[in-house]
Amino acid sequence: MTNFSPSLVAGLTGKSLIGLTPILAQVTGGGSTSSLQQGFSTALGILFMFGFFWGVIKIWSGANAISKGDADGKMGIVAGIIIAGAAAIMGAFFAIFNLSGATLTPSF
């Protein structure tokens, strides 16, 4: 190697200078992770709120297209139902596969 300091070489290889144990980035304790989970829960709640309103608008535009005789309005209604019900659909999948411990509760 050419002109690299030992700390830079150790940082690039993932080894510490004391021994050959790898350096891992880990979070300990519940204090710091609970604030992270709260932030994700708030972001998820806002995302679901926008998704629900977008799905309702999509259903409405699909019904309007059907009333004008457009055959593609049915797909708009189906897409709106999927978008508006995404939270319930994903919650059902997590419950079916017994992964309810891996979910976050959306908060507003």
N, C-alpha and C positions, 0 to 999 in steps of 0.2 A: 504494500500500500504506500501511497505517497502523501506525506505531510498531513495525515489525519490525526487529530488528537485522540487519546484513548477513550475519552468520554463520548466523542462523536461516533467512534467505531462501536462502542458498546451500545449506544442508543440505536444505531442502525441495525445491529444484529439482534437486538432484543435481549441481550444478556447484561447482567449487572457487573460492576467491576469487582464486587466482593466475592462472588462465586459464580457458578454457572446456572443459577436459577433464573428462569425467565421473569421479566417484569410485566405484571398484569395490571390493567386498570380495572379496579373493582370498587363498588360502592358498599360500604358497611353501614349497618344500622338502618333504622326505619325512618329517621327524621328527614333525610334528604330525598329519599324515594317517594315519600308521601306527598311532598310538594310537587314533584315531577308528575305523579299520578293525578293530582288535582289539576294541574295545567293541561294534561292530556284529556281529562274528563271534560273540562270547560271547552277545549277546542273541539272535541267530539260532539258535544251538545250543540255548539254553534253550527258545525258542519251538518248535523242531522236536521237542524231547524231550516237551514237554507235548502237542503235536499228535499225536505217535505214540501216546502213552498214551490220549489222548482217542479216536483212531481205533480202537484195539484195544477199548476199552470200548464204542464204538458198534457194532463188528462183533459183539461178544459179546451186546449187548442185541438186535441184529437177529436173531441166531441163536436167542436165547431167545424172541423174539416169533414166529418161524416155528414153533418147537416147540409153541407154544400155539395155532397156527392163524391167526395174524394175517398178512394179506397184505402189510402195510406193513413187515414185517421185512426183505424183500429190499432195499427202499430204504435201510434202516438199514445193511445190509451194504455196499451200494455206496458210501454216504456215508462209512462208516468206512474203506473201502479208499482213497478219494480223500483223506481227511484224513490217514490214517497215511502214505500214500505221496506227500504233497505235495512233499517235498524232492526225491524222485527224479523226479517228474513235471516240476517246474520245471527241474531240472538237465538233463533230456532236451530240453525246449523250448529252453533256452539253447544246448545243443550243436547241435540241429538248425538253428537260425538263426545259428550261428557267432558267438555272443555270450559265449563262455566267459571272455573277459577281463573281463567286467562282473560276474562272480559273486564272492561271498564264500564262504569255506569255514567252515561252522559249527564252533565250538570250544566245549568244555565246561569 
